Each structure stands twice: as structure tokens, then as C-alpha cells.
Amino acid sequence: MESLRLVDHLHQHLGGPVSPSNEHAFRSLVLERATILDLTMNDVLAVRAARHIFLASELAAEVYSRLPASVRIDMIESIIRRHDPDRWPFVVPVLTRVIALRNQLAHGMPTWEQGEMHVHSYNRGKHTVRRYKPDALGWLVWQAEVVSGELNQLWAHLVPADEEWHRTHPVYAI
């Protein structure tokens, strides 16, 4: 039953399952989901460190966005462990897989062989091939959407309750 949902999910976004004919649409979809997760990770990290909402936006854009994704994922994992690890158990594994796939697609060349997507890449002269089954790719895209919502829940959980944090700071007043 689960694989039916994944197929329906990919049909909705790509007009069919992942295949050579819609490979570019799939790459765009993965890159879009990864970018959303990337930006949301920055927001989550910034909300717990800033004195007010406008500083949180600056921290997200100017500080956290410059850290490697692996460092930010570790920081998210630390926050989740401190707050409610049972509430968000799949956030870190999905973030790790989506960011890895994004990097592979951004720096590699996908080909289709025997019904699977193979991503060929070279790093320091070494050729590597990562193989992905269409159902696994569908699951990852679907989970990226789920985790995006869970990161937003984590952000809301971390937002300070005091009014000062939400008030317009005089420097930012128009």
C-alpha cells in the first residue's frame, strides 16, 4: 500500500514515476525540496539564538547559511535531542539523505540503467556510482515534504513566548 502512495506522489509532481523522460523534472524537484529544507534549517537554528525576530532573519541568512549542511544537521540533531526526540525521529536521517542526494545530483551525472537511476560522480579523480530505485527516490521526495513541515513545527516550538521577541525593533521600523 505504501508504494502505491509513493507512485501517486511522484505522478502528482512529475506526471509519472521517475524515469529517463522526466529526469530533469525530478532533479528540479529534489533541488527545490533540498533548498526549502536548507533555508528552514537556518531558520530553526537562528530562532533559538536571536534576541528578536529580525535578528533571527539576519542570523539565518548571514551566519547559519554559511555553515556546511553536515554541521547544521548536527546542530538540529542536538536541538531535537534536548527538546523532544520522540516527536521528530526522522528529521535528521531524512535531512542527511536529501542533502546527500542534492549534492550527488548537483555534482554528478544521472543515467538510467535497468530501471534505476545511477548517479556518476568524480571526486579527487575517483569515480563513484550511487544507485537509486524509483520507489526509494519517491519515498525521499515525499519524506522531504514531511520533514519540511516537522522543521516548521520545531521552529514554532522554539520561538520565544515573550512579546519583546516578536515586537518590531526600532532599527527595523519603517
Secondary structure, 3 states (H helix, E strand, C coil): CHHHHHHHHHHHHHCCCCCHHHHHHHHHHHHHHHHHHHHHHHHHHHHCCCCCHHHHHHHHHHCHHHCCHHHHHHHHHHHHHHHCCCCCCCHHHHHHHHHHHHHHHHHCEEEEECCEEEEEEEECCEEEEEEECHHHHHHHHHHHHHHHHHHHHHHHHHCCCCHHHHCCCHHHCC
